[in-house]
Amino acid sequence: MVDQSLPRHIAIIMDGNGRWAKKRFLPRIAGHRAGVESAKRIVKACVHAGVGVLSLFAFSSENWRRPAEEVNHLMQLLLHGLEREVTDLQKNNIQLRFIGDRHRFSKKLQSKIDEVEKLTQENSAMVLLIAADYGGQWDIEQAVRKIAQSVQSGEVAASEVNASLISKNLSFSDLPDPDLFIRTSGELRISNFMLWQLAYSELYFSEVLWPDFTEHEFNKALAHYQGRERRFGHSGEQMEQAKC
């Protein structure tokens, strides 16, 4: 039986790697490496808890504006992570999927992403979504473009364009929208992450820098979620009646 108090889908902005490194007088890449270890901890915590989908914002559309050296290091981390972690993904029955516009990635990285996605596509314990070169505005833009082409070709009438149709054309439309959104490091923004899909998500902001985000901190976020009443536009009275 599915635990109804558990979020089906958790989305995380893993923020604070650079500040973590700066506090320790280390280069920013050291913070990113530490952040990878934190991500591995939280993936395991989600599998253990029974979460169905975990989304991690690894690299935004805007992150290309960072210094070239840092971007190159991040691309290498992503590539090496795929090469190293595929065995654990298989062992833990985790399906890996990437969302975002991957055309700016190197051919080698694009090939490795395709390889690991195909290798893990039948895994069923959890879906791990990595958002890379992703932005919420990009996601909506590409959905609207596909719908516009369908309208232009006569496959869809303009009067049929609605929220449901837009949702079907967004990334990961076959998966539930996030129930819980987590951002670390004390920043109180969603930073162009899943703008459409976060419409009714519970938001949890942690002061902890991402490399220090432990399973204990993760459980605090779960407890916060479980203490919320999710109304989806209904009144509290309506929700109480629905429980009866």
Secondary structure, DSSP 4 states (H G I P E B T S, - for coil): ---TTS-SEEEEE---HHHHHHHTT--HHHHHHHHHHHHHHHHHHHHHHT-SEEEEEEEEGGGGGS-HHHHHHHHHHHHHHHHHHHHHHHHTTEEEEEES-GGGS-HHHHHHHHHHHHHHTT--SEEEEEEEEE-HHHHHHHHHHHHHHHHHHTSS-GGG--HHHHHHTSTTTTSPPPSEEEE-TT----TTSSTTTTTT-EEEE-SS-GGG--HHHHHHHHHHHHT----TT--HHHHHHHH-
